[in-house]
Amino acid sequence: MTLPEAENDTWRFIRRSRVCVLCQGEKPAGKIVCDECRRTRTFLSITAELDRAEVSLRWNASRLPDRPAHKRRTDPAIGPCRNCGAEDAEFIRFEAPGKIVGQVITPKVLYYVSCGCGYKTIPVNSKRRAAGLWGLPANGKASY
């Protein structure tokens, strides 16, 4: 089954979805909303919500997956894993939503440290801060 692909269709990803973005109910592919939302809401009342959902779906489709960050000479050292003691932890590049420019969300690049055992830090905006969180001393204060 192919969906009608108009070049100026503003809700391409919403039409492809089988879930109604308004109520999370099932809807036929190719429609914008489910039959229940079509009966109970007006088109003008849902337009802004559909625009936000389309931008979000477009972001999720274009976002790059988490991957190891490129190594540089200036990268801070990472100590052993607190969970398993392994020395193979690495910096991971993570894309978070940034500013919205012209109906497109620009990515904000964050980094976190991850070990093979699954132990990770939270994403922060620099490798230095991520390394500080990885080697956080017992008193809870970072050394960066």
Contact map, one row per residue, 1 for C-alpha under 8 A:
111000000000000000000000000000000000000000000000000000000000000000000000000000000000000000000000000000000000000000000000000000000000000000000000
111100000000000000000000000000000000000000000000000000000000000000000000000000000000000000000000000000000000000000000000000000000000000000000000
111110000000000100000000000011000000000000000000000000000000000000000000000000000000000000000000000000000000000000000000000000000000000000000000
011111000000000000000000000001000000000000000000000000000000000000000000000000000000000000000000000000000000000000000000000000000000000000000000
001111101001000000000000000000000000000000000000000000000000000000000000000000000000000000000000000000000000000000000000000000000000000000000000
000111111000000000000000000000000000000000000000000000000000000000000000000000000000000000000000000000000000000000000000000000000000000000000000
000011111000000000000000000000000000000000000000000000000000000000000000000000000000000000000000000000000000000000000000000000000000000000000000
000001111100000000000000000000000000000000000000000000000000000000000000000000000000000000000000000000000000000000000000000000000000000000000000
000011111111000000000000000000000000000000000000000000000000000000000000000000000000000000000000000000000000000000000000000000000000000000000000
000000011111000000000000000000000000000000000000000000000000000000000000000000000000000000000000000000000000000000000000000000000000000000000000
000000001111111000000000000000010000000000000000011001000000000000000000000000000000000000000000000000000000000000000000000000000000000000000000
000010001111111100000000000000000000000000000000000001000000000000000000000000000000000000000000000000000000000000000000000000000000000000000000
000000000011111110000000000000000000000000000000000001001100000000000000000000000000000000000000000000000000000000000000000000000000000000000000
000000000011111110011000000000110000000000000000010011001000000000000000000000000000000000000000000000000000000000000000000000000000000000000000
000000000011111111000000000011110000000000000000000000000000000000000000000000000000000000000000000000000000000000000000000000000000000000000000
001000000001111111000000000011000000000000000000000000000000000000000000000000000000000000000000000000000000000000000000000000000000000000000000
000000000000111111110000000011000000000000000000000000000000000000000000000000000000000000000000000000000000000000000000000000000000000000000000
000000000000001111110000011110000000000000000000000000000000000000000000000000000000000000000000000000000000000000000000000000000000000000000000
000000000000000011111001111000000000000000000000000000000000000000000000000000000000000000000000000000000000000000000000000000000000000000000000
000000000000010011111111111000011100000000000000000000000000000000000000000000000000000000000000000000000000000000000000000000000000000000000000
000000000000010000111111100000001000000000000000010010000000000000000000000000000000000000000000000000000000000000000000000000000000000000000000
000000000000000000011111000000001000100000000000110000000000000000000000000000000000000000000000000000000000000000000000000000000000000000000000
000000000000000000011111100000000000100000000000000000000000000000000000000000000000000000000000000000000000000000000000000000000000000000000000
000000000000000000111111110000000000000000000000000000000000000000000000000000000000000000000000000000000000000000000000000000000000000000000000
000000000000000000111011111000000100000000000000000000000000000000000000000000000000000000000000000000000000000000000000000000000000000000000000
000000000000000001110001111100000100000000000000000000000000000000000000000000000000000000000000000000000000000000000000000000000000000000000000
000000000000000001110000111110101110000000000000000000000000000000000000000000000000000000000000000000000000000000000000000000000000000000000000
000000000000000001000000011111100100000000000000000000000000000000000000000000000000000000000000000000000000000000000000000000000000000000000000
001000000000001111000000001111100000000000000000000000000000000000000000000000000000000000000000000000000000000000000000000000000000000000000000
001100000000001110000000000111110000000000000000000000000000000000000000000000000000000000000000000000000000000000000000000000000000000000000000
000000000000011000000000001111111100000000000000000000000000000000000000000000000000000000000000000000000000000000000000000000000000000000000000
000000000010011000010000000001111100000000000000000000000000000000000000000000000000000000000000000000000000000000000000000000000000000000000000
000000000000000000011100001000111110110000000000000000000000000000000000000000000000000000000000000000000000000000000000000000000000000000000000
000000000000000000010000111100111111110000000000000000000000000000000000000000000000000000000000000000000000000000000000000000000000000000000000
000000000000000000000000001000001111111000000000000000000000000000000000000000000000000000000000000000000000000000000000000000000000000000000000
000000000000000000000000000000000111111100000000000000000000000000000000000000000000000000000000000000000000000000000000000000000000000000000000
000000000000000000000110000000001111111110000000000000000000000000000000000000000000000000000000000000000000000000000000000000000000000000000000
000000000000000000000000000000001111111111100000000000000000000000000000000000000000000000000000000000000000000000000000000000000000000000000000
000000000000000000000000000000000011111111000000000000000000000000000000000000000000000000000000000000000000000000000000000000000000000000000000
000000000000000000000000000000000001111111000000000000000000000000000000000000000000000000000000000000000000000000000000000000000000000000000000
000000000000000000000000000000000000111111101100000000000000000000000000000000000000000000000000000000000000000000000000000000000000000000000000
000000000000000000000000000000000000011111111100000000000000000000000000000000000000000000000000000000000000000000000000000000000000000000000000
000000000000000000000000000000000000010011111110000000000000000000000000000000000000000000000000000000000000000000000000000000000000000000000000
000000000000000000000000000000000000000001111110000000000000000000000000000000000000000000000000000000000000000000000000000000000000000000000000
000000000000000000000000000000000000000011111111000000000000000000000000000000000000000000000000000000000000000000000000000000000000000000000000
000000000000000000000000000000000000000011111111110000000000000000000000000000000000000000000000000000000000000000000000000000000000000000000000
000000000000000000000000000000000000000000111111111000000000000000000000000000000000000000000000000000000000000000000000000000000000000000000000
000000000000000000000000000000000000000000001111111100000000000000000000000000000000000000000000000000000000000000000000000000000000000000000000
000000000000000000000100000000000000000000000111111110000000000000000000000000000000000000000000000000000000000000000000000000000000000000000000
000000000010010000001100000000000000000000000111111111000000000000000000000000000000000000000000000000000000000000000000000000000000000000000000
000000000010000000000000000000000000000000000011111111100000000000000000000000000000000000000000000000000000000000000000000000000000000000000000
000000000000000000000000000000000000000000000001111111110000000000000000000000000000000000000000000000000000000000000000000000000000000000000000
000000000000010000001000000000000000000000000000111111111000000000000000000000000000000000000000000000000000000000000000000000000000000000000000
000000000011110000000000000000000000000000000000011111111100000000000000000000000000000000000000000000000000000000000000000000000000000000000000
000000000000000000000000000000000000000000000000001111111110000000000000000000000000000000000000000000111000000000000000000000000000000000000000
000000000000000000000000000000000000000000000000000111111111000000000000000000000000000000000000000000000000000000000000000000000000000000000000
000000000000110000000000000000000000000000000000000011111111100000000000000000000000000000000000000000000000000000000000000000000000000000000000
000000000000100000000000000000000000000000000000000001111111110000000000000000000000000000000000000000010000000000000000000000000000000000000000
000000000000000000000000000000000000000000000000000000111111111000000000000000000000000000000000100000011000000000000000000000000000000000000000
000000000000000000000000000000000000000000000000000000011111111000000000000000000000000000000000000000000000000000000000000000000000000000000000
000000000000000000000000000000000000000000000000000000001111111000000000000000000000000000000000000000000000000000000000000000000000000000000000
000000000000000000000000000000000000000000000000000000000111111100000000000000000000000000000000000000000000000000000000000000000000000000000000
000000000000000000000000000000000000000000000000000000000011111110000000000000000000000000000010000000000010000000000000000000000000000000000000
000000000000000000000000000000000000000000000000000000000000011111000000000000000000000000000010000000000000000000000000000000000000000000000000
000000000000000000000000000000000000000000000000000000000000001111100000000000000000000000000110000000000000000000000000000000000000000000000000
000000000000000000000000000000000000000000000000000000000000000111110000000000000000000000011110000000000000000000000000000000000000000000000000
000000000000000000000000000000000000000000000000000000000000000011111000000000000000000000011100000000000000000000000000000000000000000000000000
000000000000000000000000000000000000000000000000000000000000000001111100000000000000000001111000000000000000000000000000000000000000000000000000
000000000000000000000000000000000000000000000000000000000000000000111110000000000000000001111000000000000000001000000000000000000000000000000000
000000000000000000000000000000000000000000000000000000000000000000011111000000000000000000000000000000000000000000000000000000000000000000000000
000000000000000000000000000000000000000000000000000000000000000000001111101000000000000000000000000000000000000000000000000000000000000000000000
000000000000000000000000000000000000000000000000000000000000000000000111111000000000000000000000000000000000000000000000000000000000000000000000
000000000000000000000000000000000000000000000000000000000000000000000011111000000000000000000000000000000000000000000000000000000000000000000000
000000000000000000000000000000000000000000000000000000000000000000000001111100000000000000000000000000000000000000000000000000000000000000000000
000000000000000000000000000000000000000000000000000000000000000000000011111110000000000000000000000000000000000000000000000000110000000000000000
000000000000000000000000000000000000000000000000000000000000000000000000011111000000000000000000000000000000000000000000000000110010000000000000
000000000000000000000000000000000000000000000000000000000000000000000000001111100000000000000000000000000000000000000000000000000010000000000000
000000000000000000000000000000000000000000000000000000000000000000000000000111110000000011000000000000000000000000000000000000000010011000000000
000000000000000000000000000000000000000000000000000000000000000000000000000011111000001000000000000000000000000000000000000000000000011000000000
000000000000000000000000000000000000000000000000000000000000000000000000000001111100111110000000000000000000000000000000000000000000000000000000
000000000000000000000000000000000000000000000000000000000000000000000000000000111111111010000000000000000000000000100010000000000000010000000000
000000000000000000000000000000000000000000000000000000000000000000000000000000011111100000000000000000000000000000000000000000000000000000000000
000000000000000000000000000000000000000000000000000000000000000000000000000000001111100000000000000000000000000000001010000000000000000000000000
000000000000000000000000000000000000000000000000000000000000000000000000000000001111110000000000000000000000000000001000000000000000000000000000
000000000000000000000000000000000000000000000000000000000000000000000000000000011111111000000000000000000000000000000000000000000000000000000000
000000000000000000000000000000000000000000000000000000000000000000000000000000011001111110000000000000000000000000100000000000000000000000000000
000000000000000000000000000000000000000000000000000000000000000000000000000000111000111110000000000000000000000000000000000000000000000000000000
000000000000000000000000000000000000000000000000000000000000000000000000000000010000011111000000000000000000000000110000000000000000000000000000
000000000000000000000000000000000000000000000000000000000000000000000000000001011000011111100000000000000000000011110000000000000000000000000000
000000000000000000000000000000000000000000000000000000000000000000011000000001000000000111110000000000000000000011100000000000000000000000000000
000000000000000000000000000000000000000000000000000000000000000000011000000000000000000011111000000000000000001111000000000000100100000000000000
000000000000000000000000000000000000000000000000000000000000000001111000000000000000000001111100000000000000001111000000000000000000000000000000
000000000000000000000000000000000000000000000000000000000000000001111000000000000000000000111110000000000000111100000000000000000000000000000000
000000000000000000000000000000000000000000000000000000000000000011100000000000000000000000011111000000000000111100000000001000000000000000000000
000000000000000000000000000000000000000000000000000000000000001111000000000000000000000000001111100000000011110000000000000000000000000000000000
000000000000000000000000000000000000000000000000000000000000000000000000000000000000000000000111110000000011110000000000000000000000000000000000
000000000000000000000000000000000000000000000000000000000010000000000000000000000000000000000011111000001111000000000000000000000000000000000000
000000000000000000000000000000000000000000000000000000000000000000000000000000000000000000000001111100001111000000000000000000000000000000000000
000000000000000000000000000000000000000000000000000000000000000000000000000000000000000000000000111110001110000000000000000000000000000000000000
000000000000000000000000000000000000000000000000000000000000000000000000000000000000000000000000011111111100000000000000000000000000000000000000
000000000000000000000000000000000000000000000000000000000000000000000000000000000000000000000000001111111100000000000000000000000000000000000000
000000000000000000000000000000000000000000000000000000000000000000000000000000000000000000000000000111110000000000000000000000000000000000000000
000000000000000000000000000000000000000000000000000000100000000000000000000000000000000000000000000111111000000000000000000000000000000000000000
000000000000000000000000000000000000000000000000000000100110000000000000000000000000000000000000000111111100000000000000000000000000000000000000
000000000000000000000000000000000000000000000000000000100010000000000000000000000000000000000000111110111110000000000000000000000000000000000000
000000000000000000000000000000000000000000000000000000000000000000000000000000000000000000000000111110011111000000000000000000000000000000000000
000000000000000000000000000000000000000000000000000000000000001000000000000000000000000000000011111000001111100000000000000000000000000000000000
000000000000000000000000000000000000000000000000000000000000000000000000000000000000000000000011110000000111110000000000000000000000000000000000
000000000000000000000000000000000000000000000000000000000000000000000000000000000000000000001111000000000011111000000000000010000000000000000000
000000000000000000000000000000000000000000000000000000000000000000000000000000000000000000001111000000000001111100000000001111000000000000000000
000000000000000000000000000000000000000000000000000000000000000000001000000000000000000000111100000000000000111110000000001111100100000000000000
000000000000000000000000000000000000000000000000000000000000000000000000000000000000000000111100000000000000011111000001111100100100000000000000
000000000000000000000000000000000000000000000000000000000000000000000000000000000000000011110000000000000000001111100001110000000110010000000000
000000000000000000000000000000000000000000000000000000000000000000000000000000000000000011110000000000000000000111110111100000000000000000000000
000000000000000000000000000000000000000000000000000000000000000000000000000000001000010111000000000000000000000011111111000000000000000000000000
000000000000000000000000000000000000000000000000000000000000000000000000000000000000000110000000000000000000000001111110000000000000000000000000
000000000000000000000000000000000000000000000000000000000000000000000000000000000011000000000000000000000000000000111110000000000000000000000000
000000000000000000000000000000000000000000000000000000000000000000000000000000000000000000000000000000000000000001111111000000000000000000000000
000000000000000000000000000000000000000000000000000000000000000000000000000000001010000000000000000000000000000001111111100000000000000000000000
000000000000000000000000000000000000000000000000000000000000000000000000000000000000000000000000000000000000000111100111110000000000010000000000
000000000000000000000000000000000000000000000000000000000000000000000000000000000000000000000000000000000000000111000011111000000100110000000000
000000000000000000000000000000000000000000000000000000000000000000000000000000000000000000000000000000000000000110000001111100000100000000000000
000000000000000000000000000000000000000000000000000000000000000000000000000000000000000000000100000000000000011100000000111110000100000000000000
000000000000000000000000000000000000000000000000000000000000000000000000000000000000000000000000000000000000011100000000011111101100000000000000
000000000000000000000000000000000000000000000000000000000000000000000000000000000000000000000000000000000000111000000000001111101100000000000000
000000000000000000000000000000000000000000000000000000000000000000000000000000000000000000000000000000000000011000000000000111111100000000000000
000000000000000000000000000000000000000000000000000000000000000000000000001100000000000000100000000000000000001100000000000111111110000000000000
000000000000000000000000000000000000000000000000000000000000000000000000001100000000000000000000000000000000000000000000000001111111000000000001
000000000000000000000000000000000000000000000000000000000000000000000000000000000000000000000000000000000000000000000000000111111111100000000001
000000000000000000000000000000000000000000000000000000000000000000000000000000000000000000100000000000000000001110000000111111111111110000000000
000000000000000000000000000000000000000000000000000000000000000000000000000111000000000000000000000000000000000010000000000000111111111000000000
000000000000000000000000000000000000000000000000000000000000000000000000000000000000000000000000000000000000000000000000000000011111111100000111
000000000000000000000000000000000000000000000000000000000000000000000000000000000000000000000000000000000000000000000000100000001111111100000100
000000000000000000000000000000000000000000000000000000000000000000000000000001101000000000000000000000000000000010000001100000000111111100000000
000000000000000000000000000000000000000000000000000000000000000000000000000001100000000000000000000000000000000000000000000000000011111110000100
000000000000000000000000000000000000000000000000000000000000000000000000000000000000000000000000000000000000000000000000000000000001111111011110
000000000000000000000000000000000000000000000000000000000000000000000000000000000000000000000000000000000000000000000000000000000000001111111100
000000000000000000000000000000000000000000000000000000000000000000000000000000000000000000000000000000000000000000000000000000000000000111111000
000000000000000000000000000000000000000000000000000000000000000000000000000000000000000000000000000000000000000000000000000000000000000011111000
000000000000000000000000000000000000000000000000000000000000000000000000000000000000000000000000000000000000000000000000000000000000000111111100
000000000000000000000000000000000000000000000000000000000000000000000000000000000000000000000000000000000000000000000000000000000000000111111110
000000000000000000000000000000000000000000000000000000000000000000000000000000000000000000000000000000000000000000000000000000000001101110011111
000000000000000000000000000000000000000000000000000000000000000000000000000000000000000000000000000000000000000000000000000000000001000100001111
000000000000000000000000000000000000000000000000000000000000000000000000000000000000000000000000000000000000000000000000000000011001000000000111
